């Protein structure tokens, strides 16, 4: 069994202060994918760098207090690949891949376009350049699981107020079509949705801090584990942890009957 957890922490130090590591110690996760560290190496405690039983790896953003991704792995990877080799993307710390034999697990943080037109353009640029990489991995013969905050709700079922968000970043027609292309043309699988095709409110992973979004469960499903077909077919169960709040996102855990 392979258990993978993905969690956007909205600041690793903030999440630690809210009990994330105490929770993580009881999860028996094999791989943990982190996004939005908002920190650099000197900012991290020993527990954050490598929790007991884990090897820790990070790809920090150059800008302080911004973005950044990480991985905790029980087994030492054969290789760790930080970044896509695209300078402007890599400067923001958005891609970290751990290679275990024929399987790769990636912590991924797609840009958000919600702050304005400039960032939306950067998001579209990322998507355009990332798609060929996704096609290549889907055709590589290796298995991949891409975990993280994709900042896109794919379908109407994936957010509460879909009618009011059709012109907003995260639910734009172009973004949703790009996700469909991943699944339909590239041949990747939205693992949670493959297990639970009809889940609505219980599937949300992010809630705005505005208003009473959390209290009223006005959420979005924007955190995914997206996988190549072979490993996706071994997924057996998934859960979203909401009993405690470490961040404005909730951790997503999926169990696979897969060798790694």
VOFIDO-641671 format. One record per residue: residue number from 0; residue in one letter; z, y, x of N, C-alpha, C in turn. Coordinates in Angstrom, 3 decimals. Example, Ala and Ser with C-alpha at 12.3 -4.5 7.8 and 13.67 -1.06 7.14 Angstrom:
// VOFIDO-641671
TIGU   vonu   lummar       n_pz       n_py       n_px      ca_pz      ca_py      ca_px       c_pz       c_py       c_px
TIGU      0        a      7.800     -5.690     13.190      7.800     -4.500     12.300      7.800     -3.300     13.200
TIGU      1        s      7.080     -2.250     12.850      7.140     -1.060     13.670      7.870      0.030     12.900
This chain:
// VOFIDO-641671
TIGU   vonu   lummar       n_pz       n_py       n_px      ca_pz      ca_py      ca_px       c_pz       c_py       c_px
TIGU      0        x      0.000     -1.193      0.843      0.000      0.000      0.000      0.000      1.246      0.880
TIGU      1        x     -0.750      2.235      0.474     -0.850      3.508      1.178     -0.478      4.612      0.196
TIGU      2        x      0.587      5.331      0.484      1.008      6.436     -0.382      0.703      7.761      0.307
TIGU      3        x     -0.062      8.600     -0.374     -0.431      9.900      0.162      0.087     10.987     -0.767
TIGU      4        x      0.738     11.970     -0.175      1.244     13.133     -0.901      0.503     14.362     -0.415
TIGU      5        x      0.097     15.230     -1.344     -0.455     16.525     -0.965      0.346     17.611     -1.657
TIGU      6        x      0.630     18.683     -0.900      1.472     19.755     -1.440      1.098     21.092     -0.817
TIGU      7        x      0.720     22.043     -1.655      0.597     23.425     -1.206      2.003     24.028     -1.259
TIGU      8        x      2.507     24.438     -0.101      3.900     24.865      0.009      4.097     26.356     -0.245
TIGU      9        x      3.010     27.129     -0.236      3.113     28.585     -0.382      4.192     29.132      0.559
TIGU     10        x      4.097     28.679      1.796      5.066     29.057      2.825      5.982     27.900      3.159
TIGU     11        x      5.804     27.297      4.330      6.561     26.103      4.689      8.051     26.416      4.812
TIGU     12        x      8.386     27.595      5.302      9.803     27.954      5.430     10.441     28.147      4.063
TIGU     13        x      9.691     28.743      3.154     10.191     28.924      1.791     10.412     27.577      1.117
TIGU     14        x      9.444     26.673      1.239      9.573     25.355      0.620     10.750     24.582      1.210
TIGU     15        x     10.956     24.709      2.519     12.090     24.033      3.160     13.413     24.526      2.572
TIGU     16        x     13.498     25.828      2.344     14.742     26.394      1.810     14.999     25.960      0.374
TIGU     17        x     13.953     25.492     -0.305     14.079     25.055     -1.701     14.224     23.542     -1.829
TIGU     18        x     14.389     22.838     -0.700     14.688     21.409     -0.742     13.516     20.484     -0.569
TIGU     19        x     12.375     20.988     -0.084     11.192     20.131      0.048     11.456     18.937      0.958
TIGU     20        x     12.128     19.131      2.076     12.297     18.035      3.036     13.315     17.012      2.544
TIGU     21        x     14.288     17.441      1.800     15.216     16.487      1.182     14.470     15.602      0.204
TIGU     22        x     13.589     16.211     -0.592     12.768     15.436     -1.533     11.825     14.489     -0.783
TIGU     23        x     11.172     15.001      0.237     10.182     14.213      0.969     10.803     12.961      1.592
TIGU     24        x     12.046     13.056      2.026     12.709     11.919      2.683     12.821     10.715      1.764
TIGU     25        x     12.798     10.916      0.459     12.906      9.809     -0.482     11.600      9.325     -1.048
TIGU     26        x     10.459      9.817     -0.523      9.166      9.511     -1.146      8.432      8.310     -0.555
TIGU     27        x      8.859      7.826      0.587      8.189      6.690      1.253      6.697      6.937      1.408
TIGU     28        x      6.337      8.193      1.692      4.920      8.529      1.880      4.452      8.088      3.256
TIGU     29        x      3.216      7.624      3.314      2.611      7.259      4.592      1.935      8.448      5.260
TIGU     30        x      1.301      9.285      4.441      0.650     10.492      4.931      1.002     11.629      3.978
TIGU     31        x      1.353     12.776      4.538      1.677     13.961      3.749      0.749     15.084      4.207
TIGU     32        x      0.016     15.661      3.258     -0.911     16.745      3.546     -0.318     18.048      3.031
TIGU     33        x     -0.217     19.046      3.904      0.383     20.332      3.571     -0.671     21.425      3.622
TIGU     34        x     -0.543     22.396      2.721     -1.412     23.568      2.764     -0.579     24.833      2.626
TIGU     35        x     -1.183     25.922      3.049     -0.594     27.260      2.982      0.764     27.299      3.682
TIGU     36        x      0.703     26.998      4.983      1.918     27.012      5.794      2.511     28.413      5.906
TIGU     37        x      1.653     29.404      6.046      2.077     30.802      6.241      3.026     30.918      7.438
TIGU     38        x      2.699     30.213      8.504      3.566     30.201      9.686      2.761     29.734     10.893
TIGU     39        x      3.314     29.991     12.073      2.783     29.455     13.326      3.852     28.578     13.969
TIGU     40        x      3.463     27.886     15.019      4.354     26.905     15.647      5.743     27.456     15.978
TIGU     41        x      5.863     28.658     16.555      7.214     29.140     16.897      8.117     29.368     15.684
TIGU     42        x      7.515     29.456     14.497      8.292     29.698     13.282      8.929     28.434     12.724
TIGU     43        x      8.505     27.256     13.216      8.883     26.000     12.571     10.097     25.359     13.235
TIGU     44        x     10.994     24.845     12.404     12.131     24.072     12.906     11.653     22.687     13.322
TIGU     45        x     12.525     21.945     13.985     12.160     20.582     14.388     11.853     19.722     13.171
TIGU     46        x     12.608     19.906     12.088     12.361     19.151     10.859     10.976     19.442     10.302
TIGU     47        x     10.548     20.684     10.381      9.215     21.052      9.890      8.117     20.528     10.812
TIGU     48        x      8.379     20.528     12.113      7.368     20.064     13.069      7.153     18.556     12.963
TIGU     49        x      8.242     17.805     12.802      8.126     16.344     12.698      9.352     15.801     11.976
TIGU     50        x      9.286     15.682     10.651     10.405     15.110      9.904     10.715     13.700     10.404
TIGU     51        x     11.930     13.225     10.234     12.285     11.883     10.721     11.300     10.823     10.228
TIGU     52        x     10.764     10.047     11.183      9.830      8.980     10.840      8.380      9.388     10.821
TIGU     53        x      8.098     10.671     11.087      6.715     11.161     11.000      6.258     11.815     12.299
TIGU     54        x      4.954     11.705     12.536      4.268     12.533     13.527      3.709     13.748     12.791
TIGU     55        x      3.875     14.935     13.362      3.396     16.142     12.712      2.228     16.770     13.451
TIGU     56        x      1.229     17.237     12.682      0.038     17.884     13.245     -0.292     19.104     12.391
TIGU     57        x     -0.795     20.174     13.046     -0.997     21.418     12.332     -2.261     22.126     12.793
TIGU     58        x     -2.843     22.853     11.869     -3.937     23.766     12.190     -3.552     25.115     11.608
TIGU     59        x     -3.057     25.996     12.472     -2.534     27.276     12.023     -3.654     28.303     11.885
TIGU     60        x     -3.457     29.243     10.973     -4.353     30.391     10.895     -4.029     31.343     12.038
TIGU     61        x     -5.047     32.072     12.488     -4.804     33.067     13.535     -3.983     34.236     13.010
TIGU     62        x     -4.197     34.588     11.773     -3.460     35.679     11.135     -2.049     35.208     10.800
TIGU     63        x     -1.053     35.946     11.217      0.328     35.529     10.994      0.678     35.569      9.507
TIGU     64        x      1.473     34.576      9.091      1.930     34.538      7.709      0.845     34.237      6.706
TIGU     65        x     -0.190     33.494      7.140     -1.362     33.290      6.288     -1.871     31.862      6.431
TIGU     66        x     -2.249     31.271      5.318     -3.007     30.022      5.276     -2.379     28.951      6.177
TIGU     67        x     -3.208     28.089      6.775     -2.729     27.035      7.650     -2.490     25.729      6.920
TIGU     68        x     -2.819     24.606      7.597     -2.656     23.277      7.019     -1.923     22.368      8.005
TIGU     69        x     -1.343     21.288      7.457     -0.606     20.349      8.294     -0.710     18.936      7.767
TIGU     70        x     -0.336     17.991      8.612     -0.297     16.574      8.261      0.950     15.948      8.869
TIGU     71        x      1.646     15.132      8.092      2.674     14.238      8.603      2.177     12.819      8.405
TIGU     72        x      2.267     12.002      9.443      1.780     10.629      9.358      2.820      9.678      9.935
TIGU     73        x      3.075      8.585      9.216      4.012      7.575      9.743      3.399      6.857     10.937
TIGU     74        x      2.122      6.564     10.847      1.411      5.907     11.941      0.688      6.956     12.754
TIGU     75        x      0.731      6.820     14.046      0.034      7.791     14.887     -1.473      7.633     14.714
TIGU     76        x     -2.189      8.700     14.398     -3.638      8.573     14.205     -4.360      8.219     15.508
TIGU     77        x     -5.546      7.644     15.332     -6.404      7.395     16.484     -6.951      8.702     17.034
TIGU     78        x     -7.118      9.666     16.140     -7.686     10.965     16.522     -7.262     11.993     15.480
TIGU     79        x     -7.076     13.228     15.905     -6.814     14.341     14.997     -7.859     15.418     15.259
TIGU     80        x     -8.516     15.871     14.212     -9.581     16.865     14.320     -9.138     18.113     13.568
TIGU     81        x     -8.968     19.202     14.301     -8.549     20.465     13.699     -9.763     21.376     13.559
TIGU     82        x    -10.105     21.707     12.336    -11.198     22.626     12.082    -12.530     21.939     11.900
TIGU     83        x    -13.492     22.715     11.414    -14.846     22.230     11.138    -15.841     22.637     12.222
TIGU     84        x    -15.377     23.377     13.240    -16.295     23.884     14.250    -17.085     25.086     13.772
TIGU     85        x    -16.570     25.760     12.740    -17.193     26.971     12.198    -16.177     28.093     12.412
TIGU     86        x    -16.426     29.015     13.341    -15.377     29.916     13.810    -14.648     30.700     12.727
TIGU     87        x    -15.355     31.301     11.789    -14.657     32.143     10.813    -13.786     31.308      9.873
TIGU     88        x    -14.228     30.087      9.565    -13.420     29.190      8.732    -12.220     28.684      9.524
TIGU     89        x    -12.468     28.276     10.752    -11.398     27.700     11.558    -10.325     28.731     11.900
TIGU     90        x    -10.686     30.000     11.963     -9.706     31.051     12.239     -8.663     31.143     11.132
TIGU     91        x     -8.998     30.626      9.938     -8.077     30.680      8.805     -7.276     29.383      8.633
TIGU     92        x     -7.500     28.379      9.486     -6.689     27.155      9.453     -6.794     26.408      8.138
TIGU     93        x     -7.983     25.869      7.859     -8.242     25.300      6.538     -8.588     23.808      6.532
TIGU     94        x     -8.716     23.165      7.700     -9.168     21.764      7.722     -8.474     21.031      8.858
TIGU     95        x     -7.820     19.912      8.520     -7.162     19.083      9.521     -7.351     17.627      9.126
TIGU     96        x     -7.956     16.840     10.017     -8.330     15.451      9.719     -7.608     14.487     10.653
TIGU     97        x     -6.990     13.466     10.074     -6.384     12.388     10.849     -7.225     11.135     10.658
TIGU     98        x     -7.605     10.514     11.766     -8.476      9.336     11.745     -7.639      8.093     12.015
TIGU     99        x     -7.711      7.135     11.085     -7.020      5.851     11.221     -8.068      4.749     11.077
TIGU    100        x     -8.625      4.273     12.179     -9.658      3.238     12.079    -10.817      3.715     11.227
TIGU    101        x    -11.092      2.988     10.143    -12.213      3.329      9.274    -11.874      4.297      8.160
TIGU    102        x    -10.662      4.875      8.184    -10.234      5.805      7.144     -9.824      7.131      7.766
TIGU    103        x    -10.267      8.220      7.135     -9.783      9.547      7.501     -9.044     10.154      6.323
TIGU    104        x     -7.948     10.843      6.619     -7.224     11.617      5.607     -7.246     13.070      6.064
TIGU    105        x     -7.649     13.955      5.159     -7.851     15.362      5.481     -6.915     16.222      4.646
TIGU    106        x     -6.270     17.184      5.289     -5.572     18.250      4.580     -6.492     19.451      4.538
TIGU    107        x     -6.774     19.922      3.333     -7.817     20.921      3.101     -7.283     22.055      2.243
TIGU    108        x     -7.645     23.273      2.592     -7.246     24.439      1.804     -8.460     25.342      1.630
TIGU    109        x     -9.090     25.250      0.468    -10.230     26.107      0.178     -9.768     27.535     -0.065
TIGU    110        x    -10.590     28.510      0.295    -10.206     29.901      0.041    -10.046     30.176     -1.449
TIGU    111        x     -9.196     31.133     -1.733     -9.085     31.674     -3.085     -9.938     32.932     -3.173
TIGU    112        x    -10.592     33.092     -4.293    -11.380     34.311     -4.490    -10.744     35.281     -5.457
TIGU    113        x     -9.490     35.055     -5.801     -8.875     35.808     -6.888     -8.494     37.234     -6.516
TIGU    114        x     -8.483     37.558     -5.213     -8.043     38.896     -4.817     -9.161     39.924     -4.856
TIGU    115        x    -10.419     39.479     -5.071    -11.503     40.451     -5.158    -12.842     39.884     -4.724
TIGU    116        x    -13.861     40.724     -4.808    -15.235     40.283     -4.552    -15.434     39.804     -3.121
TIGU    117        x    -14.781     40.457     -2.163    -14.960     40.060     -0.759    -14.464     38.646     -0.519
TIGU    118        x    -13.303     38.311     -1.059    -12.773     36.962     -0.867    -13.532     35.931     -1.696
TIGU    119        x    -14.048     36.343     -2.853    -14.879     35.416     -3.621    -16.154     35.099     -2.855
TIGU    120        x    -16.727     36.089     -2.202    -17.916     35.851     -1.379    -17.587     34.912     -0.222
TIGU    121        x    -16.408     35.083      0.373    -15.985     34.191      1.461    -15.803     32.767      0.939
TIGU    122        x    -15.300     32.648     -0.283    -15.122     31.327     -0.892    -16.469     30.654     -1.102
TIGU    123        x    -17.423     31.390     -1.658    -18.756     30.818     -1.871    -19.401     30.434     -0.537
TIGU    124        x    -19.198     31.259      0.486    -19.749     30.942      1.811    -19.145     29.658      2.357
TIGU    125        x    -17.843     29.507      2.205    -17.179     28.267      2.622    -17.787     27.084      1.879
TIGU    126        x    -17.907     27.184      0.570    -18.431     26.083     -0.237    -19.836     25.703      0.199
TIGU    127        x    -20.679     26.696      0.445    -22.064     26.430      0.856    -22.131     25.674      2.176
TIGU    128        x    -21.259     26.044      3.095    -21.292     25.419      4.419    -20.529     24.107      4.471
TIGU    129        x    -19.583     23.933      3.568    -18.781     22.717      3.542    -19.518     21.570      2.861
TIGU    130        x    -20.374     21.880      1.903    -21.055     20.822      1.148    -21.839     19.863      2.046
TIGU    131        x    -22.633     20.347      3.027    -23.334     19.394      3.906    -22.378     18.472      4.661
TIGU    132        x    -21.189     18.970      5.018    -20.201     18.131      5.699    -19.709     17.035      4.757
TIGU    133        x    -19.520     17.398      3.492    -19.081     16.419      2.507    -20.142     15.347      2.295
TIGU    134        x    -21.393     15.769      2.261    -22.489     14.796      2.130    -22.515     13.854      3.330
TIGU    135        x    -22.322     14.412      4.511    -22.358     13.591      5.724    -21.232     12.564      5.719
TIGU    136        x    -20.037     12.983      5.318    -18.930     12.018      5.322    -19.131     10.957      4.247
TIGU    137        x    -19.699     11.347      3.099    -19.935     10.376      2.033    -20.944      9.314      2.465
TIGU    138        x    -21.831      9.710      3.381    -22.879      8.803      3.841    -22.571      8.160      5.187
TIGU    139        x    -21.369      8.387      5.703    -21.059      7.968      7.067    -20.706      6.488      7.179
TIGU    140        x    -20.378      5.863      6.044    -19.913      4.487      6.091    -18.410      4.384      6.297
TIGU    141        x    -17.759      5.505      6.597    -16.308      5.531      6.719    -15.717      5.989      5.397
TIGU    142        x    -14.451      5.665      5.186    -13.760      6.114      3.985    -12.967      7.394      4.291
TIGU    143        x    -12.969      8.306      3.344    -12.269      9.581      3.475    -11.442      9.856      2.234
TIGU    144        x    -10.298     10.490      2.430     -9.524     11.062      1.328     -9.247     12.517      1.697
TIGU    145        x     -9.797     13.426      0.911     -9.659     14.857      1.151     -8.609     15.403      0.194
TIGU    146        x     -7.468     15.797      0.751     -6.312     16.185     -0.062     -6.069     17.675      0.071
TIGU    147        x     -5.752     18.292     -1.050     -5.337     19.667     -0.909     -5.638     20.553     -2.084
TIGU    148        x     -5.523     21.838     -1.816     -5.726     22.889     -2.800     -7.181     23.331     -2.719
TIGU    149        x     -7.959     22.937     -3.739     -9.376     23.266     -3.776     -9.635     24.593     -4.489
TIGU    150        x     -8.605     25.167     -5.099     -8.715     26.458     -5.780     -9.839     26.502     -6.820
TIGU    151        x    -10.101     25.353     -7.438    -11.074     25.259     -8.526    -10.549     24.271     -9.560
TIGU    152        x    -10.517     24.677    -10.805    -10.279     23.745    -11.909    -11.659     23.279    -12.395
TIGU    153        x    -11.881     21.984    -12.372    -13.234     21.471    -12.586    -13.686     21.540    -14.035
TIGU    154        x    -12.843     21.115    -14.942    -13.253     20.997    -16.341    -12.265     21.713    -17.262
TIGU    155        x    -12.663     21.881    -18.507    -11.807     22.574    -19.471    -10.448     21.890    -19.600
TIGU    156        x    -10.414     20.588    -19.468     -9.165     19.828    -19.558     -8.206     20.175    -18.424
TIGU    157        x     -8.725     20.811    -17.375     -7.955     21.035    -16.155     -7.196     22.356    -16.116
TIGU    158        x     -7.225     23.137    -17.176     -6.387     24.334    -17.249     -6.111     24.666    -18.696
TIGU    159        x     -4.979     25.305    -18.907     -4.533     25.569    -20.267     -5.433     26.587    -20.974
TIGU    160        x     -5.598     27.731    -20.337     -6.319     28.829    -20.976     -7.746     28.911    -20.454
TIGU    161        x     -8.541     27.869    -20.723     -9.882     27.830    -20.137    -10.809     28.876    -20.751
TIGU    162        x    -10.640     29.168    -22.015    -11.527     30.147    -22.653    -11.358     31.532    -22.042
TIGU    163        x    -10.129     31.879    -21.698     -9.874     33.195    -21.132    -10.142     33.304    -19.645
TIGU    164        x    -10.508     32.194    -18.991    -10.709     32.200    -17.539    -12.135     31.917    -17.107
TIGU    165        x    -13.064     31.933    -18.046    -14.439     31.556    -17.712    -15.117     32.526    -16.746
TIGU    166        x    -14.584     33.749    -16.646    -15.165     34.727    -15.722    -14.232     35.004    -14.538
TIGU    167        x    -13.228     34.152    -14.386    -12.251     34.354    -13.309    -12.430     33.338    -12.191
TIGU    168        x    -12.126     33.791    -10.975    -12.176     32.893     -9.816    -11.324     31.669    -10.061
TIGU    169        x    -11.852     30.526     -9.694    -11.179     29.256     -9.917    -11.729     28.498    -11.100
TIGU    170        x    -12.454     29.207    -11.989    -13.083     28.525    -13.124    -14.459     29.122    -13.413
TIGU    171        x    -15.072     29.698    -12.393    -16.408     30.248    -12.551    -17.432     29.124    -12.698
TIGU    172        x    -18.499     29.343    -13.453    -19.519     28.301    -13.622    -20.056     27.766    -12.299
TIGU    173        x    -20.245     28.669    -11.316    -20.789     28.240    -10.024    -19.811     27.324     -9.290
TIGU    174        x    -18.519     27.632     -9.396    -17.511     26.804     -8.743    -17.432     25.428     -9.402
TIGU    175        x    -17.445     25.411    -10.702    -17.360     24.153    -11.435    -18.598     23.295    -11.177
TIGU    176        x    -19.779     23.927    -11.099    -21.005     23.182    -10.806    -20.952     22.580     -9.409
TIGU    177        x    -20.354     23.309     -8.472    -20.214     22.797     -7.110    -19.329     21.555     -7.091
TIGU    178        x    -18.240     21.582     -7.859    -17.380     20.392     -7.953    -18.141     19.226     -8.578
TIGU    179        x    -18.905     19.504     -9.626    -19.703     18.439    -10.252    -20.674     17.824     -9.256
TIGU    180        x    -21.230     18.669     -8.395    -22.164     18.166     -7.386    -21.458     17.212     -6.418
TIGU    181        x    -20.211     17.534     -6.072    -19.449     16.630     -5.202    -19.349     15.242     -5.815
TIGU    182        x    -19.059     15.229     -7.110    -18.817     13.955     -7.766    -20.124     13.249     -8.136
TIGU    183        x    -21.084     13.978     -8.647    -22.294     13.363     -9.201    -23.358     13.091     -8.142
TIGU    184        x    -23.574     14.052     -7.248    -24.659     13.885     -6.273    -24.149     13.343     -4.947
TIGU    185        x    -23.048     13.913     -4.463    -22.524     13.466     -3.179    -21.863     12.097     -3.308
TIGU    186        x    -21.285     11.829     -4.500    -20.709     10.508     -4.725    -19.252     10.396     -4.365
TIGU    187        x    -18.527     11.522     -4.398    -17.085     11.493     -4.178    -16.364     11.338     -5.512
TIGU    188        x    -15.092     10.965     -5.453    -14.337     10.615     -6.657    -13.077     11.477     -6.743
TIGU    189        x    -12.861     12.069     -7.892    -11.627     12.773     -8.228    -10.616     11.695     -8.628
TIGU    190        x     -9.745     11.330     -7.694     -8.949     10.114     -7.858     -7.982     10.221     -9.036
TIGU    191        x     -7.285     11.338     -9.156     -6.355     11.478    -10.279     -7.088     11.338    -11.607
TIGU    192        x     -8.215     12.000    -11.737     -8.938     11.972    -13.016     -9.544     10.597    -13.278
TIGU    193        x     -9.874      9.861    -12.231    -10.382      8.505    -12.436     -9.290      7.590    -12.988
TIGU    194        x     -8.032      7.856    -12.604     -6.913      7.060    -13.107     -6.503      7.491    -14.508
TIGU    195        x     -6.556      8.795    -14.755     -6.045      9.354    -16.019     -7.076     10.308    -16.603
TIGU    196        x     -8.131      9.769    -17.208     -9.237     10.617    -17.661     -8.892     11.591    -18.773
TIGU    197        x     -7.800     11.359    -19.485     -7.501     12.215    -20.634     -6.241     13.061    -20.467
TIGU    198        x     -5.586     12.976    -19.317     -4.376     13.776    -19.122     -4.720     15.261    -19.141
TIGU    199        x     -3.957     16.027    -19.916     -4.143     17.474    -19.924     -2.925     18.149    -19.300
TIGU    200        x     -1.973     18.590    -20.118     -0.850     19.377    -19.625     -0.069     18.747    -18.498
TIGU    201        x      0.073     17.416    -18.502      0.855     16.772    -17.449      0.114     16.721    -16.120
TIGU    202        x     -1.172     17.089    -16.129     -1.978     17.017    -14.917     -1.969     18.310    -14.101
TIGU    203        x     -1.425     19.387    -14.646     -1.469     20.665    -13.941     -0.654     20.604    -12.645
TIGU    204        x     -1.141     21.332    -11.634     -0.456     21.356    -10.338     -0.112     22.761     -9.869
TIGU    205        x     -0.561     23.801    -10.607     -0.286     25.183    -10.203     -0.050     26.043    -11.430
TIGU    206        x      0.925     26.954    -11.287      1.270     27.879    -12.363      1.419     29.271    -11.774
TIGU    207        x      0.811     30.252    -12.388      0.964     31.634    -11.945      2.434     32.030    -11.987
TIGU    208        x      2.803     32.917    -11.073      4.158     33.465    -11.088      4.305     34.601    -12.097
TIGU    209        x      3.210     34.959    -12.723      3.254     36.036    -13.711      3.703     35.494    -15.072
TIGU    210        x      4.352     36.380    -15.824      4.742     35.999    -17.175      5.645     34.776    -17.167
TIGU    211        x      5.427     33.906    -18.122      6.218     32.679    -18.242      5.321     31.452    -18.127
TIGU    212        x      4.390     31.506    -17.169      3.408     30.426    -17.048      4.083     29.075    -16.838
TIGU    213        x      5.086     29.026    -15.968      5.769     27.751    -15.708      6.522     27.286    -16.947
TIGU    214        x      7.284     28.171    -17.542      8.097     27.806    -18.701      7.237     27.327    -19.869
TIGU    215        x      6.063     27.929    -20.008      5.175     27.589    -21.123      4.102     26.563    -20.729
TIGU    216        x      4.155     26.106    -19.479      3.179     25.145    -18.932      1.742     25.651    -19.093
TIGU    217        x      1.551     26.921    -18.772      0.199     27.493    -18.747     -0.318     27.299    -17.315
TIGU    218        x     -0.803     26.095    -17.057     -1.114     25.703    -15.687     -2.575     25.425    -15.427
TIGU    219        x     -2.835     25.107    -14.178     -4.166     24.729    -13.685     -4.034     23.459    -12.847
TIGU    220        x     -5.040     22.629    -12.874     -5.128     21.492    -11.943     -6.112     21.877    -10.848
TIGU    221        x     -5.573     22.312     -9.713     -6.430     22.733     -8.609     -6.117     21.984     -7.312
TIGU    222        x     -5.105     21.116     -7.347     -4.767     20.290     -6.181     -5.278     18.872     -6.435
TIGU    223        x     -6.033     18.348     -5.493     -6.752     17.092     -5.697     -6.568     16.151     -4.512
TIGU    224        x     -6.827     14.867     -4.775     -7.198     13.917     -3.733     -8.586     13.432     -4.113
TIGU    225        x     -9.565     13.825     -3.315    -10.965     13.507     -3.567    -11.420     12.545     -2.479
TIGU    226        x    -11.976     11.408     -2.884    -12.187     10.311     -1.939    -13.569      9.701     -2.051
TIGU    227        x    -13.977      9.038     -0.970    -15.166      8.209     -1.028    -14.887      7.016     -1.945
TIGU    228        x    -15.943      6.413     -2.448    -15.801      5.461     -3.553    -14.997      4.216     -3.212
TIGU    229        x    -15.135      3.742     -1.977    -14.449      2.503     -1.619    -12.947      2.629     -1.709
TIGU    230        x    -12.393      3.654     -1.061    -10.939      3.816     -1.084    -10.477      4.324     -2.445
TIGU    231        x    -11.286      5.118     -3.117    -10.910      5.595     -4.453    -10.708      4.432     -5.415
TIGU    232        x    -11.503      3.389     -5.256    -11.405      2.236     -6.158    -10.105      1.471     -5.988
TIGU    233        x     -9.379      1.723     -4.895     -8.114      1.020     -4.662     -6.915      1.796     -5.202
TIGU    234        x     -7.130      2.996     -5.731     -6.016      3.801     -6.252     -5.392      3.099     -7.454
TIGU    235        x     -4.071      3.067     -7.499     -3.376      2.346     -8.558     -2.527      3.249     -9.441
TIGU    236        x     -1.962      4.309     -8.890     -1.120      5.190     -9.709     -1.028      6.548     -9.037
TIGU    237        x     -0.712      7.551     -9.855     -0.556      8.912     -9.349      0.560      9.590    -10.104
TIGU    238        x      1.205     10.560     -9.465      2.262     11.318    -10.120      2.284     12.734     -9.583
TIGU    239        x      2.715     13.656    -10.438      2.878     15.061    -10.072      4.352     15.395    -10.268
TIGU    240        x      5.001     15.865     -9.210      6.449     16.049     -9.237      6.802     17.461     -9.691
TIGU    241        x      7.505     17.551    -10.811      7.831     18.851    -11.385      9.331     19.046    -11.630
TIGU    242        x     10.152     18.095    -11.249     11.584     18.204    -11.521     12.252     19.292    -10.691
TIGU    243        x     11.667     19.568     -9.514     12.116     20.681     -8.681     10.904     21.530     -8.346
TIGU    244        x     11.144     22.793     -8.037     10.039     23.682     -7.666     10.200     24.113     -6.217
TIGU    245        x      9.318     23.642     -5.374      9.311     24.031     -3.967      8.343     25.184     -3.718
TIGU    246        x      7.468     25.441     -4.690      6.331     26.332     -4.507      5.783     26.655     -5.889
TIGU    247        x      4.729     27.471     -5.951      4.031     27.658     -7.229      3.091     26.488     -7.528
TIGU    248        x      2.979     25.546     -6.599      2.248     24.295     -6.784      3.236     23.142     -6.882
TIGU    249        x      2.801     22.030     -7.466      3.595     20.800     -7.508      2.947     19.738     -6.621
TIGU    250        x      3.737     18.931     -5.922      3.180     17.859     -5.088      2.477     16.790     -5.939
TIGU    251        x      1.360     16.321     -5.434      0.592     15.233     -6.049      0.658     14.014     -5.137
TIGU    252        x      1.154     12.889     -5.688      1.268     11.644     -4.922      0.364     10.580     -5.540
TIGU    253        x     -0.359      9.850     -4.699     -1.217      8.763     -5.171     -0.997      7.541     -4.286
TIGU    254        x     -0.877      6.379     -4.934     -0.742      5.103     -4.242     -2.067      4.357     -4.251
TIGU    255        x     -2.469      3.892     -3.069     -3.706      3.141     -2.895     -3.370      1.744     -2.375
TIGU    256        x     -4.072      0.753     -2.869     -4.004     -0.590     -2.272     -5.070     -0.652     -1.192
TIGU    257        x     -4.800     -0.021     -0.096     -5.814      0.132      0.947     -5.216     -0.141      2.303
TIGU    258        x     -5.984     -0.760      3.162     -5.593     -0.915      4.557     -5.833      0.407      5.276
TIGU    259        x     -4.932      0.726      6.199     -5.153      1.958      6.961     -4.670      1.785      8.398
